[in-house]
């Protein structure tokens, strides 16, 4: 669940919780996924694509402006982690540390 600064739970479901819910309902039933579940997966994919586009727009505009300001002050710029680097950094934690 989403939380606010200070740790208060907002009750807002994020994409990961929504995806987990669909996964749980699909994997917990022995039959084929229902039409609603298949539609929900497509809907979540669209929602995730929108978030990715929004983040890319942020990186290209706002982050570029922030980095320009940091460069002027001779400070290190902010470089977002790409997907491949994130997967590499998190591969050990997903294997259970084995």
HELIX and SHEET records of a PDB file:
HELIX    1   1 UNK A   15  UNK A   27  1                                  13    
HELIX    2   2 UNK A   35  UNK A   58  1                                  24    
HELIX    3   3 UNK A   59  UNK A   63  3                                   5    
HELIX    4   4 UNK A   64  UNK A   72  1                                   9    
HELIX    5   5 UNK A   83  UNK A   94  1                                  12    
END                                                                             
